[in-house]
Amino acid sequence: MDLAAANSGQLPQPVGGRPRDNERKLKIEMFIREYVESRCEIKGSLTKAYKAAQQKFGIIWTTARDIHNDPDPAWQNAVRAEIARRRYERNL
């Protein structure tokens, strides 16, 4: 029996694997945003932020770039929520 045919034409979702480390990913994203915000440079500031994240978190700078440019709507909502939380705490 074909696996896709047994599941109404859809392949089953993979189970297992390494769990996502969203907390660390969020720390990296917020570090990048704060780094860019704190510097008034426009040209090259993102690349410098990625390289600073590389130094601080021990990751490859392309990983920092991928975290910052992640198009997943759930991820974008998490980032917006964290920004809102930090603004709220700053205004207390």
VENQUIGI-V434107 format. One record per residue. RES is the residue in three letters. D_FIRST is the distance of its C-alpha to the first C-alpha in Angstrom with 1 decimal. Layout:
BEGIN
((RES & D_FIRST) (RES & D_FIRST))
END
This chain:
BEGIN
((MET & 0.0) (ASP & 3.8) (LEU & 6.4) (ALA & 8.8) (ALA & 7.4) (ALA & 7.0) (ASN & 10.6) (SER & 12.3) (GLY & 12.1) (GLN & 13.6) (LEU & 12.9) (PRO & 14.2) (GLN & 17.8) (PRO & 18.7) (VAL & 20.5) (GLY & 23.7) (GLY & 25.9) (ARG & 29.5) (PRO & 30.9) (ARG & 32.8) (ASP & 36.5) (ASN & 37.6) (GLU & 41.1) (ARG & 41.9) (LYS & 40.4) (LEU & 42.6) (LYS & 45.7) (ILE & 45.1) (GLU & 44.8) (MET & 47.9) (PHE & 49.8) (ILE & 49.0) (ARG & 50.2) (GLU & 53.3) (TYR & 54.1) (VAL & 54.0) (GLU & 56.0) (SER & 58.6) (ARG & 59.4) (CYS & 60.9) (GLU & 59.7) (ILE & 57.4) (LYS & 56.7) (GLY & 54.4) (SER & 54.3) (LEU & 50.5) (THR & 50.3) (LYS & 53.0) (ALA & 51.2) (TYR & 48.0) (LYS & 50.1) (ALA & 51.9) (ALA & 48.6) (GLN & 47.6) (GLN & 50.8) (LYS & 50.7) (PHE & 47.0) (GLY & 46.3) (ILE & 43.5) (ILE & 43.1) (TRP & 44.8) (THR & 41.7) (THR & 39.9) (ALA & 42.8) (ARG & 42.5) (ASP & 38.7) (ILE & 39.5) (HIS & 42.3) (ASN & 40.3) (ASP & 37.1) (PRO & 36.0) (ASP & 33.9) (PRO & 35.5) (ALA & 35.2) (TRP & 37.0) (GLN & 39.6) (ASN & 40.3) (ALA & 40.7) (VAL & 43.2) (ARG & 45.1) (ALA & 45.3) (GLU & 46.6) (ILE & 49.2) (ALA & 50.3) (ARG & 50.6) (ARG & 52.8) (ARG & 54.9) (TYR & 55.4) (GLU & 56.4) (ARG & 58.8) (ASN & 60.5) (LEU & 61.2))
END
